[in-house]
Amino acid sequence: MTKRTRRNHTPAFKAKVALAAVKGDKTLAELAQQYDVHPNQMTTCRSRLLEGAAGVFGGSAETVAAPAVDLKELHAKIGQLALENDFLAGALSCSGPSHGSPA
């Protein structure tokens, strides 16, 4: 018995399979046998087609917009962090063992 390699179906093939499943002329088992795919794949393709169908007609598809970035706030935060780093670097150099305190 030879082991079958994993197949990668093209989007065009998946669309054809999904449309055949949506038509409903044949059962999913018959279509799966016709297209040589597992019935679960038929169901998945059909579900993805139905979920994305609204976006085809330019409806209010859920698009993920980048959140608005306030540059002034980011620059202020960078300045604050730079100031804190400078302060801590100065405090660290003053508290070192070579600062004049007896060791």
Summary of the structure (lengths in Angstrom):
residues: 103
radius of gyration: 31.0
end to end distance: 79.0
largest distance: 92.7
contacts: 178
relative contact order: 0.07
helix: 64%
strand: 0%
